[in-house]
């Protein structure tokens, strides 16, 4: 199950470890993004950056998908990076490294074949600087895979409304035109751009939000309902929404 490596977190209890072993990372929105993003990543990259890696779930996924590549996860949260490094060691990853860096001021230049940034730049005040930094880290011909929340999401069935005020976000999200323009201004060329989170994914994620408020509240209630919510969102994984709560962009750095 995606994110099962989190069961190695040294700070969680036995029951939580067992739950994660069975169901994977119990975060419905994360599972939706995994199912949307990972099938889009192909080729044979040898150097990969997970920019704003958080708990490292995408870092581990990339390391398994490309075992010959070097995968580097960066974040500003030193405590989380410490946990990630412990997990990577216990899980016997030989190609994963974590280090503390700011996405807006990366030390890398022309270094990565693939840069991944998942729901990160909405947390950064100067998103133009962040996108420019990500572009700089790419080799010529390298790809940026970026996912961000959309400006509006469907609230259950009938209406769209401005995306929720999530703690830590500098903006509620992006329109498709807005984010593609910003990526182009950073010097990258758009290869693919689409909305994510179709109807079933939205419904399940809205219920998740009502329970947790995006702050891991009501953990016991969420643990009981999560398997059903994840199944509902899985059923909607192949939808192609004309408008959804997320946006996926694949762009490349011109030769």
Secondary structure, DSSP 8 states (H G I E B T S, - for coil): -TTGGGGG-TTS-HHHHHHHHHH-S--HHHHHHHHHHGGG--S--SEEEEET-TTSHHHHHHHHHTTTSEEEEEES-HHHHHHHHHHHHHTT-SSEEEEE--GGG---SS-EEEEEEES-GGG-S-HHHHHHHHHHHEEEEEEEEEEEEBSEEEETTTEEEE----TT-SSS-B-HHHHHHHHHHTTEEEEEEEEE--HHHHHHHHHHHHHHTTTT-SHHHHHHHHHHHHHHHHHTTT---SS-SEEEEEEEE--
